[in-house]
Structure formats: structure tokens, C-alpha cells
Amino acid sequence: MSHLKKNWEDMSPWLVHFTDGKCSKSAYDKMMGILSSQQIEAKTRYGFARKSMHCVPSACLSEIPLHQISRLAAERESPYGIVFT
């Protein structure tokens, strides 16, 4: 983390992608699918224009510091996800 400014406590060299259990698969099964396929697929439309046919699906990634990851897990309502650099 030496390349990040020391006072930027909200930045991290890690990317986190949490899975959820909102569809037919559980959050755990979705995580295992990502590990098996080695890819994260953009499936959900986010943001203000998410109902527009021009809004493309995306995957959500966060650069949250690892010591704050439980806060994001609680917000996502899932303890399952992938962390990578």
C-alpha cells in the first residue's frame, strides 16, 4: 500500500466483489461459480437510469480497505465475496 497516500484511508490496493442471494442461487453458490468460471459477469443495471434500455449491466467492485470490509458486507447483506489485486 506504499503507493497510496497515507491519509487516504478510504483507498486500498484490493478490489472486492460481494455476491448476494437475491435470485435463485445463494450468495455462496454465486461465489463458487465465480471461482469456478474465473470471471465476474455484469448482470445488474445500477444507478438512476437502470430502467432505461440504454443502461448496460455492470458488476460492482469496491476498493474498500480490508479492515473496513465487514461494514460493506453488512450493507450487501452477504458475507461472501472475492478479494483480489
N, C-alpha and C positions, 0 to 999 in steps of 0.2 A: 504494500500500500504506500510505499515511499513516493510513488509518482503522483499521489493525490495530496492536495494541500491539507495540512494538519488541522485547520479549522473547518474543514468541510466534513463534518461528522455525519452528514446525510448521504455521503457517497461511499461507494465500495467497489473493489475490483471484481466482485462477484455479481452474477446475474441469477435471479431466482424466478422460476415459473411454478406457480401453485396450480394444482388440479382441484376440481370441485366435483361433487357428486350430484349435480343438478339434473343430469339426464339419466339414461338407463344404466350407465356404468357408474360404479362407485369411484370416489376420488383415488383410492388405492389402485383400482384396476386401470384407471386412466394413466396414472403414473407408471405402472408396469408396462402399459402399451407404449408409452414414450420411450422407456428404456429399451424395450424390445425392438421397436422400429428405428430408434436413434434419430427421431425427428419430432418436432413440435409443429402441429398443424394449426394454421389460422382458421378458426371455425366460427368465431363470435364477432358480431358487429358491435363496436363500442362508440360512445360519445353521443353528442347532440343529434347527429344525422343518422343514427343507427337504423332507423326505419326507412331510410331512403334506399332505393335500389342501386344508387351510385356509391353507397358506403360499402367498402370492401371489408371482409372479415380480417381479423388480426389476432395475434397471440399477445398476451400481456406478460411483460418481463419487468422486473424491478431490480434496481441496483442498491437495494437496502443493505446496510451493514449487518453482518451476521448476528451481532449482539442485539439487534432490534427485530430479528426475524419472527419472533413469537407474536409481536404486535401485528405484523402483516398476516400471519397465519390465522389469527383470531378474526381479522377483518374479512379474510377469504373464507372463513368457516371451514377450513381444512388443514390438517397437519401434514398433508402430502404434497411434495413438490420436488423439483430438480434444481440443484445449485451448481453453477459451472462458471468458469472464467473464459 
